[in-house]
Amino acid sequence: MRPIVALLLLVLASVAGAQQRSIDKEVLVAAPIGEVWKAWTTRDGIVSFMAPDAEIEARVGGAFHVHFDPLAAPGMKGADDMRYMALQAPTLLSFDWNAPPHLPQVRAQRTFVVVRLKEVDAASTRVTLHHTGWGEGGEWDQAHAYFDRAWGAVLTNLKKRFDSGPVDWSDWMARLRKMHEQPAATPAARP
């Protein structure tokens, strides 16, 4: 009997170790599924809830470049050079994703996001987001914690977009302009 229990524990431990951590978020949006689909697959849609600028080409392999800082240098604007991995209108889209610029080691890697839309009724849609592909330790842990917060905010903004209108990025852009106008720190003088 003991060998069977030991084998069972070994199998359970290996299955548990094989599971990847993920971020899973969900929101109910007061909009028809087609409108929510457009929010995720058009430039105007992305700008209405996610970021002040974007380059969107809704096709498999097409651009899903989401610019949280449109004033930054190329490659530092946010989700630069991301692409759609799958589009199954109007119920599923997937894209690769990178970490923010302040986490350069994991920014060079990619994770993957799957967004599912489910019509609840003619006027509401359930949106679920699943983000996976995480490494372990160091910047990976920081990136995971960052996106656990960030995706919640993104889905809250998506809900607000349909409840009260698109995000107004004016204050955000004013802060970015001020930040970019500040002179870069000069290196300390050498003796």
N, C-alpha and C positions, 0 to 999 in steps of 0.2 A: 504494500500500500504506500509506503514512504517513497519509493522511486516514482510512483505515479504522481504524487503530490509535488515532489520536487520538479518533475518534468512540467507539470501544469504551471507552477510558479515561474519556471524559466520561460515558458511560452508567453505568459502574461507580461513578464518584465520586458521581453523583446518587443512585443506589440506596443506597450506603453512607450518604449524608447523610440519606436519608429514613428510615432505621431509627431507632427510638427506643430509648433505653436502658431497661432494665427490671431488676427484681429477680426472680430465679427461685430458688426453694428447693424442696426435696423431702425427704420423710421416709417411712419405712415404719413403720406403726403396727400393733401386735399387737391388732387388734380387727376385728370384722366391719364391712363398709362402712356398714350401717345405724346402728351405734353411733357411728361417726365422723361420719356425717351429722348425728346429733342433737347432737353436740358443737359443730357449727358453726351449728345452726339453732334452738337453745333457750337460754333464759336459763341454766338449770342447766348446760348444756353449755359455754357461754362461760365461766361462773364456774369451771368445773372445770379450765380450763387457761389462759385468756387474761387475765382481769381480775377484780377482786373484785366487780364489779356490772355489770349490763347491762340494757338494755331491748331485747327481741328480738321481732319480729313477722315470722315467716318467710313472707313473700309478696312478690311483686315490688312494689317501692315501700314495703315495710314497714320498720319501724325496725330498724336494726342499730347501736344506740348502745352502745358499749363504754366503760365508765367505769373508767379506770385510777386515777383519784382521785375516788371517789364523794363525798368531803367538799368538793370544790371548788365554786365557784359554777357555775351553769348556763352552758354554753358553754366551760367550762374543765376539764371532767371527763376529757377524753381524746378519743375518737372520738365527739363529740357530733353529733347530727343526721345520722348516716350512714344509708344505706338499701340494702336489697338491690336489685340491678339485675336479677339472673336467678337462678332456682332450678329446677334440673332434677334432682329427687330420683332416686337418691341419688348422682349423679355430678358435678354441677357447681353451684357457687354463685358469685355475683359481687356485689361491693358497692363503693360509692364510699368514699373514705378521705380523711382530712385529716392535716396535719402536727401535731406536738405544739404546745401553747400557746407554748413558748419560740421558735417560728419563726412570728411573726404574719403576715408577708407571704405565705408559702405556705399557712398555715393557712386563709386565706380562699379558697384554691383547692381543687380536688378532684383526686385521682388515682383509679385504679381497680384493684381486685384481683379476680383470678379464681382460685378454688380448685377443683381437680379431684380427684376420688376415684376410684381404680381398684381393684377387688377383685383381690387377688393370689391368695387362696384364701379359704375360709370363715372363717378366723381372722385375716386380715391385709389391710390396705388401704394402697395407695401414695397419698400426699397430695402434690400439686404445687401450688405457689403462684406466681402470676405477677402482679407489681405494675408497672403502667405509667402513663403520662400525665405524665411528669416534664418540668418546664421546665429551663432551663439557667442555671447561674451562681448566685452568692450563696446565699440560703437554700435554693434548690432543691438545690444540691449537698450542703448540710448535711442536708437532709431525706432525700435519697437514701442518704447514708452512715448516717444514723440507722436507717432502715428496713432497710437491708441487714443490720445487726446485729440489730435488733428481731425481724424475721420469723424469723430463725434461732432465736432464743430462744423465740418463740411455738411453732414447730413442735417444738422440743425439749420444751417443756412439754406439748404435745399427746401426744407419744410417752410421756412420763413418766406422764401422766394414766392411760393404759391399762396401763402397766407396773407402776406402784406406787400409783395412786390420785390423786384430785383434788389440785390445789394447795391448800395451807393458806395463806390470805391473812392470818392473824392478825398476824404480824410486820410485814408490809407495811402493814396498817391502823394498827398501833401507831405506826409511823414517820410515817405521814400525819397521825395525830392530833397527834403531837408537833410536826410542822412547822406545822400549822394553828393550834396554840395559841400559837406564838411571836408576840409583837407585831410588827406591821409596823414597818419602819424609819421613824423620824421624820425629817422633812426637817431639814437643818442650819439652825441659827438664823441669821437674817439680821442683818448688822451695822446 
